[in-house]
Amino acid sequence: MFEKMEKFQLVILSVVLAAGLIFSTSLATRNLSKDVITVTGSSYKTVTSDSGRLEFRIMSRKPTKAAAYDTITKQIPQVKEFIKAKGFQDSEIEIKAPNGYYTYKTLPNGNTTNEIEYYNISQPMYVTSKDVQKIKELSTELQTLINKGIDIDAYNPEYFYSKLADDKVEMLGEATKDAKERAASMLKATHNRVGKIQSVKMGVFQITPVDSTNVSDMGISDTTSIEKKITSVANVTFRIK
């Protein structure tokens, strides 16, 4: 009697253990199928700016507004001729509306009076071109107009790259490929493999000088250099097989 009960108990225990093993295996398989890995991949390319812009201002300070405007009016054609002699066309030269303000006389004690001392006028002008080297040369040569009595205040030239939109798709694909290679390398030690992509999030593009290592969460759009480095980042989540 007792011997039969012991055999029955052993059979029940075996069934319970087998069921537990099947459940555990099934649970482990389900958990593994839900496991993912998120990796950041990147790609970069070096590009050359395809357009440039130089902004500068003609400055004049005279006792009256009329005299200040008269000076600027006479100097604008001289400046335009100088720029055109450097190989630029009229269509590449833009003249903006001038800005002006009065400067009032100051007393020895530092107090300002209501008496006008002189009138200041600032005449903005822009030169744009697809020849970035010409823009660079003009930015250094424009100051020679000072020797002709023309007060020039020039800003640093800006250089732009117009094909970023065309490059984005290709670079995102390369960054995603880089992420997959990184994920495969990380999973190699665990004897797992990279599965299907679950999601891809494109990071901001960084446009920097070639030798720069700067990055920003908001992205960088450098306009100071002719040669630029574009960096693309992709955050990719893969299933683990």
QUIPE-V947869 format. One record per pair of residues at least 6 apart in sequence whose C-alpha atoms are under 8 Angstrom apart, sorted by sequence separation. I is the first residue (numbers start at 1). J is the second residue. D is the distance in Angstrom with one decimal. If there is no record, write none. Layout:
i = [I;I]
j = [J;J]
d = [D;D]
//
This chain:
i = [62;84;106;107;129;145;146;187;208;222;61;105;106;128;145;187;60;104;105;127;60;104;105;143;184;206;104;105;142;143;184;206;60;104;105;143;183;60;104;105;142;207;208;59;80;103;104;204;206;207;208;209;58;102;103;104;180;204;205;206;207;208;102;103;139;204;205;206;207;209;102;103;209;102;103;139;210;58;101;102;139;209;210;100;101;209;210;100;101;208;209;100;136;207;208;99;100;135;207;208;98;99;206;207;98;99;176;206;207;98;205;206;97;98;205;206;96;97;132;205;95;96;204;205;95;96;203;204;95;96;172;202;203;94;95;202;203;93;94;202;203;93;94;201;202;92;93;200;201;92;93;200;201;92;200;92;199;200;198;199;197;198;199;197;198;88;197;198;196;197;195;196;194;195;194;195;194;195;87;193;194;86;192;193;192;68;72;68;69;86;63;65;68;63;64;65;63;64;65;83;179;62;63;179;180;61;62;175;179;61;62;175;176;180;61;175;176;60;61;172;176;59;60;171;172;59;60;172;59;160;58;59;159;168;57;58;158;159;57;58;79;158;159;160;57;58;157;158;159;56;57;156;55;56;55;56;55;54;55;53;54;53;54;53;75;52;53;51;52;51;52;51;52;50;51;52;50;51;54;50;53;49;52;54;59;60;58;59;58;59;58;59;132;57;58;56;57;56;57;56;55;56;54;55;54;55;54;55;54;53;54;52;53;52;53;52;51;52;50;51;49;50;51;49;50;51;49;50;48;49;47;44;43;43;43;42;43;42;41;42;41;43;41;42;41;42;41;40;41;39;39;41;39;39;38;37;46;49;49;48;49;48;49;47;48;46;47;46;47;46;47;45;46;44;45;44;45;44;43;44;42;43;42;43;42;41;42;40;41;40;41;40;41;39;40;38;39;38;39;38;37;38;36;37;36;37;36;37;35;36;34;35;33;34;33;32;33;32]
j = [68;90;112;113;135;151;152;193;214;228;68;112;113;135;152;194;68;112;113;135;69;113;114;152;193;215;114;115;152;153;194;216;71;115;116;154;194;72;116;117;154;219;220;72;93;116;117;217;219;220;221;222;72;116;117;118;194;218;219;220;221;222;117;118;154;219;220;221;222;224;118;119;225;119;120;156;227;76;119;120;157;227;228;119;120;228;229;120;121;228;229;121;157;228;229;121;122;157;229;230;121;122;229;230;122;123;200;230;231;123;230;231;123;124;231;232;123;124;159;232;123;124;232;233;124;125;232;233;125;126;202;232;233;125;126;233;234;125;126;234;235;126;127;234;235;126;127;234;235;127;128;235;236;128;236;129;236;237;236;237;236;237;238;237;238;129;238;239;238;239;238;239;238;239;239;240;240;241;134;240;241;134;240;241;241;119;123;120;121;138;116;118;121;117;118;119;118;119;120;138;234;118;119;235;236;118;119;232;236;119;120;233;234;238;120;234;235;120;121;232;236;120;121;232;233;121;122;234;122;223;122;123;223;232;122;123;223;224;123;124;145;224;225;226;124;125;224;225;226;124;125;224;124;125;125;126;126;126;127;126;127;127;128;128;150;128;129;128;129;129;130;130;131;130;131;132;131;132;135;132;135;132;135;139;150;151;150;151;151;152;152;153;226;152;153;152;153;153;154;154;154;155;154;155;155;156;156;157;157;157;158;157;158;158;159;159;159;160;159;160;159;160;161;160;161;162;161;162;161;162;161;171;171;172;174;174;175;175;175;176;176;178;177;178;178;179;179;179;180;179;180;182;182;183;183;183;210;225;226;226;227;227;228;227;228;227;228;228;229;229;230;229;230;229;230;230;231;231;231;232;231;232;232;233;233;233;234;233;234;234;235;235;236;235;236;235;236;236;237;237;237;238;237;238;238;239;239;240;239;240;239;240;239;240;240;240;241;241]
d = [5.0;7.3;4.4;7.1;6.9;7.4;6.4;6.2;7.4;7.7;5.9;6.0;5.9;7.5;7.1;7.4;5.7;6.5;5.6;7.8;7.9;6.2;7.3;6.4;6.3;6.6;6.2;5.8;7.7;8.0;5.8;7.5;6.9;5.6;6.0;7.7;6.7;6.7;4.4;5.1;7.8;7.7;6.6;7.6;7.6;6.1;5.0;7.1;5.2;5.4;6.5;6.8;7.1;6.6;5.7;7.1;7.3;6.8;5.6;4.7;4.8;5.1;7.6;5.5;7.4;5.2;7.0;6.4;5.5;7.7;6.2;6.1;5.8;4.6;7.2;7.3;6.3;7.9;6.0;6.1;6.5;6.5;5.0;7.1;5.4;4.7;4.8;5.3;6.7;5.6;5.8;4.2;6.8;6.5;5.3;5.7;6.1;7.1;5.7;6.6;6.8;5.1;7.8;4.6;5.6;6.5;7.8;5.7;6.6;4.4;6.9;5.1;6.8;6.3;5.7;6.9;7.0;7.0;7.1;5.2;7.8;5.4;7.0;7.0;6.3;5.9;6.9;6.8;4.6;8.0;7.2;7.9;4.9;5.6;6.5;6.2;5.5;7.3;5.0;4.6;7.1;5.8;6.4;5.7;6.3;8.0;4.7;6.7;5.0;5.5;6.8;5.8;6.4;5.2;4.5;6.3;5.8;6.5;7.6;5.2;7.1;5.3;7.3;5.9;5.3;7.8;4.4;6.5;5.6;6.4;5.8;5.5;6.4;4.5;6.3;5.1;5.2;5.4;7.9;5.9;6.0;7.8;6.6;5.0;5.7;6.7;7.3;7.0;7.2;7.4;7.9;7.9;6.4;6.2;6.0;5.4;4.0;5.6;7.8;7.7;7.4;5.2;5.8;7.6;7.9;6.4;5.4;6.6;6.6;5.6;6.7;6.0;5.9;8.0;4.5;5.7;7.7;5.8;6.4;6.4;6.7;7.5;5.3;6.1;7.1;5.9;6.7;6.6;4.8;6.0;5.8;6.5;4.8;7.8;6.0;5.0;5.0;6.1;5.1;6.7;7.8;5.5;6.3;7.8;4.4;7.9;6.9;7.6;5.8;6.0;5.9;7.6;7.2;5.6;5.9;6.5;4.6;5.7;6.6;6.9;5.2;5.6;6.5;4.4;6.9;5.7;6.6;7.3;5.6;5.6;6.2;4.0;7.1;5.6;6.3;5.2;7.2;5.6;6.6;6.7;6.7;7.2;6.2;6.8;7.7;6.9;7.1;5.3;5.8;6.2;4.9;7.2;7.3;5.8;6.5;6.9;5.1;5.6;6.3;4.0;6.2;5.8;7.8;5.7;7.0;7.6;7.0;7.0;4.6;5.8;6.4;7.0;5.2;5.5;6.5;4.3;5.9;6.0;7.5;5.3;5.8;6.2;6.7;5.1;5.4;7.9;4.6;6.8;7.1;7.8;7.8;7.2;6.1;7.6;5.9;7.3;4.9;4.2;4.8;7.4;5.8;7.4;7.4;6.3;4.9;7.2;3.9;5.5;7.7;5.6;7.6;7.4;7.1;6.2;7.8;7.3;7.0;7.9;5.1;5.8;6.3;4.7;7.3;5.9;6.2;7.0;5.4;5.7;6.3;4.5;7.5;5.8;6.3;6.8;5.4;5.3;6.8;4.3;5.8;6.1;7.0;5.3;5.5;6.7;4.4;5.8;6.2;6.9;5.3;5.7;6.5;4.4;7.5;5.8;6.2;6.8;5.4;5.5;6.4;4.1;5.5;6.3;6.5;5.4;5.5;6.4;4.4;6.8;6.2;5.3;7.3;5.8;7.4;7.9;6.9;7.3;7.0;7.6]
//
